[in-house]
Amino acid sequence: MGPNHNGYVEGNLNLSSNPKLNDTNVLWQNAVGTGWSSPIVSGQKVFLHDRTGNKENLTAYSLSTGNVIWRVSFDSQYRDDFGMENGPRSTPAVSQDLVVTHSPQGLVHAFDRKTGCIRWIKDLSKDFDSAKGFFGRCSSPLILNEKVIFDVGGSRVGLIALSLKTGDILWASKVYGNDYSSVIPLRIGATQLAVAFMRQGLVVVDARNGKEVFFNRFQSPINASVNAASPLILENGIFLSSCYEVGAGYWNFTSSDQEVNFTNKWKRKGVLDCHYSTPVAKGDYLFGFHGRQERGANLRCIKFSDGEVQWTQSIGNGHLIGVGEQILCLSEKGEFTVFDATPVAFKPVLQQQVLGQGRAHFAYSDGKIIARDNRRLICLDLFSEEFGK
C-alpha cells in the first residue's frame, strides 16, 4: 500500500502518449523463488521475501544495481492444501531499524535492516492459534510507531500488537475470524486507530490497546470465501470490497469531542467487487479490479460517494499504484500499463509486456518499477535516456 497506506505515491509521471520500453529500460534482473510477496523499496534497498525449496529467504538488493547486499534463509514447513504455491503471501514491513516478515505457517521474523541478522522470532500459530485458513497466513504486518500489528484471527484473538523492539505481546483484541486483508492505520485528530477487514466485516480498534471502536458486519454467505483486498482510507471514509457475494461498501467517519463516529453510506454488489487487489483513489473516484480472478476481472472506475460506475475496461486482474495524475498497472499476465486517472474514459498512454505470469504486487520509487513474476525480479527505469524512442 506504500508509505501513505493508500496505494498512491507523491510526484508526477507526465508520460506522453505511446512511449515504448526497450532493453535499456531494464536496469537489472534476478532469478527469484516462489511466492506472492511483493518487493518493497526503502532507502536504496529493495527487500523481497520468497521461497526456494524448503527455505524461505529475505533478500536485500541494491536498488541501483540489483546486487545482493544480504540474504537470510530459514526453514519453511508450509504446504498449501489446494495445490497453490508454498511461498510467502504477505509483504514485509520496514522501519528505521528492522524488516518484519510474516510467513504462511505463522512465523514472524524481525531482521536487522542493515545486516539481516535476526532480532526476534514469534510463532503466531503456536502462541495465538493463528488459523491456517484456505491458503495460509497472508496478512502483511503493519508497523505503527513502536508496535507491529497483525490480523491473526482464530479461536483466541482477532488482532494483535507486538513490540517492534522485542516481539513481546502488547495487546490482543477480542476474537474475530482471520482473513487475508492487511491492517491499515487511520488517524483522526489525536486518535490513532487500526482498521481491518476481518472475516465478519469491518473492524476498527484503538491502536493503543486493541479495544473495539467500531464494528459493522460485512460478510460473505459462502464459507469458501476470503476477504483479500485491504481497507482503503479516503479523506473522510473507509472503502471495503470483496467478491463471494459480499460486494463493496463505504463508511463515512466524523469526530467530535474526542469521539469518532462511523456511518455506513452504502453497500452494493456488482459495483467494484475486488478479489484480492486493493483499489486506489483519485479525487472523488476509485480505480480497481472488479470480479473474480479465475472468471475474468475488469478494470473499473467508480464514484466512491455513491458507487456509480464511470467506465469498465477488459484488462484482466492485477495491481495498481497511483502517481500524480496517472496510474500504473501490472496485470497477472505481466502487461504493464500507464493510464490517466480520469473518470471520463480509460485512456492508456503506455501498454507493454514486461514480465510473465505472476500475482505479486509491484513497487514504484522515483521513476523505477520493481516487479516480479513467477521466475524473476526486474527493475525498470521509466525515465532512461532511451525512453520514448
Steps between C-alpha positions, in 0.01 A plus 500: 500500500806729508617763747155663515317165533268592212679382185594854399851646471597867501637645177405507133569284198361713218566226246410593144288281277642184341846475662680167466714311748803313369802314635666821619214549743587175683760605756538153645329166554545205737358150523259458795320220679129440548254723679257789463681737734570827323836679491525813712742792479648681798790737460725354233404138570242265355373229736337179378360203694487177296553124527742257334458131582429470872657836584339840525729792419508868574736674261622859493599619152663822390236715332750637249679177400291205618802356681423296810596693814394224738276194504366304796331159465300288743307172489145502369262210563191657344303291252199642318184289522375603156811452290590870489856626543659435839688831509415804715182696434545806719732794429769609751481828692802722559583735786812708554683200649304183420334301223205288619365200306197274548529147361203285388565254785456786751864583578590866547864604462655838576829556314759771544452728202874560447640151555211252473572359848189358666394714797199294613255228388134449593283198415143630463363151436647364823444805721157613378353204305525701180281318250649366177186586307472396138841622378717559807565822691495796265457818705793739453642658816420863581775692678348782701741693721651240736240232421452247222136398449365180339168351399533167683145377550400157622353377826691727742557845346424719202773763468823513700775754554858396571786714623705595196815490711453165677204314346321491836121513494364850574130438451251258349154599378178307548450195278435549128549249221819549301513589133749603231467877514767706678454754780506871403562800730244778539572818692207728586615805693701372795350152480708224338288212376565175315254384233457137391278300266452190713295191420182653644546850354638846577691524829648821640705486821691746714864448400613570857322204660309300236155589636220496248388846386268391220374180338266451205419157362595463135537128442461251220224238531744257337736309729761445226577871472768752594529875554834584341488866396606729783291790632552820303503817710350799321488862614196449725418135456592134465443286192481119515454253218491125447362237263303193614163684512632770735538799268629843596420743780583854605501629859528868589673607823466817707649610831379729776603544864764228463235253380519337157180395324465273196196486270444263212403695188447211263558129441456361152584191296617512142656847521867437585537148642875460559638147515840577652630831362437819699375795288651849497320834527543825310274788594141373523571180308629148561691286251515126558441148371146366499425127503653162582849442364424154361183622326651806333527828686464849351662833583234744614454860614222590743393806695556408864231724647218300340663204322402613151708326232682742266674259261610137467797364307583136427858460616499199737600517864807670644625776730501880491719785628397862458767761420374855458246518218575152366460142621745212450358153444667159489272216394529136605619426147791743534363785288603843629257786436499869586164679470363840591314521833181636347136389536425601140637186334785249511787694340824296486827672412711185520421129467783250472591146601783507757466174699342157494224363723491617862267623771728708725457876535781724374688802634570849366784729607615819326421386147600138555264201488606196703287198417509123497333211322530130578867488395675835525518840664563801274567871538373726220601864465213697348720804445809358335648695206358250249147524639243591235725441199 
